[in-house]
Amino acid sequence: MNILIIGSGGREHAFAWKVSQSPKIDHIFIAPGNAGTSEYGTNLNIEVTDFQKIRRAVLNENIDMVVVGPEVPLVEGIHDFFLADEQLKTIPVIGPKSCGARLEGSKNFAKEFMLRHQIPTAAYFSVTKCNLEQGIVFLRSLKPPYVLKADGLAAGKGVLIIKDINEAEQSLYEMLEGLFGQASETVVIEEFLTGIECSVFAITDGKNYKILPVAKDYKRIGEGDTGLNTGGMGAISPVPFADDVFMKKVEERIILRTINGLQIDNIEYKGFIFFGLINVNSEPYLIEYNVRMGDPETEAVILRLKSDLVDLFEGVAKGDLADRQIVIDTDSAVTVMLVAGGYPGIYEKGDIISDLDKTTGSILFHSGTKISGNDIVTNGGRVLAVSSKGKDFREALKLSYLNASKIQFKNMYYRKDLGFDL
């Protein structure tokens, strides 16, 4: 079987690493990929939303299955594109059609879905310029801090958490006036929930599902969870508080109701679902959906998956996921993200990365890298994910930190306090 993985980050490198271990695989293609993915397959210089070029590559390379990593091509309808094409429609796409991808593509759609299917979540109100006065009334009814979310995709930057009511009102005006472009033409105002967050992942064929290892990621750039939000500075799996009792509540109140809700709403869904949860006094609440695996959580979660990932993908494609086996390693896994200086603000690209060969015992998943001549150079804000296993998360973290300290590139930075809240 030939598989095409769409994407260029650490998540896609982790997929390629895991897929390459399957006896079912002949060749892996990654579009566009990075310096690390080229070790496991052939990188194709194609942007993730260039559906026509993807089409040509699928036909030219005799691709048997497509795995979509990032959210943008899913929201823009890559699965629908395949189904509408006579030559592509029989090729399975792992990732939902655009109607299902709205769970991530529209915060308002997702909140309405949660409400409709009685999935526990924070109170909210959706605001446009047309009902701004009602939005201000709702905002003032909440206790600080105030949560404002751009309805559409905003590259992970569309959420503001503000302590002062006057500043929150001003930010609401600015969002509606285009602070995040079209993404904030509608703004979801949300009640702030206090607790510890975690990431739960499921893979589904639309009716059956398998729960993947639970993880916790760290979004803030600064230690102690301070500073600006990032795409993720690291991840730990499993999460100590997500025990059997907690996960039983998650499955019954959130996962099952989501899968059943998709069927009730006639939304055909094949792929991953990310449940962004918060633990409020041992009760799980759903903050958001993503319609793909998280990054950097994937780089930790994938280390604990002992099953054949391609076999699970086949279960999704054929609708017999219930008959497939999923085996999870009891060891812990962690990911420490090495980022470019200045990230998530302005940062440089093209800096040489050295001493990768001095690391031992960890797996280096490339996130923002490319090959330039004989060198591997930085090509993004999040550059490398140093992932390790251990008998507990402290042991795994120790190994990742040891190897992170050996790698060098200009102004390299990583958080040294992951797991501080566990």
Secondary structure, 3 states (H helix, E strand, C coil): CEEEEEECCHHHHHHHHHHCCCCCCCEEEEEECCCCHHHCCEECCCCCCCHHHHHHHHHHCCCCEEEECCHHHHHCCHHHHHHCCCCCCCCCEECCCHHHHHHHHCHHHHHHHHHHCCCCECCEEEECHHHHHHHHHHHHHCCCCEEEEECCCCCCCCEEEECCHHHHHHHHHHHHCCCCHHHHCCEEEECCCCCEEEEEEEEECCCCEEECCCEEECCEEECCCEEEECCCCEEEECCCCCCHHHHHHHHHHHHHHHHHHHHHCCCCCCEEEEEEEEEECCEEEEEEEECCCCCCHHHHHHHHECCCHHHHHHHHHHCCHHHCCCCECCCEEEEEEEECCCCCCCCCCCCECECHHHCCCCEEEECCEEEECCEEEECCCEEEEEEEEECCHHHHHHHHHHHHCCCECCCCECCCCCCCCC
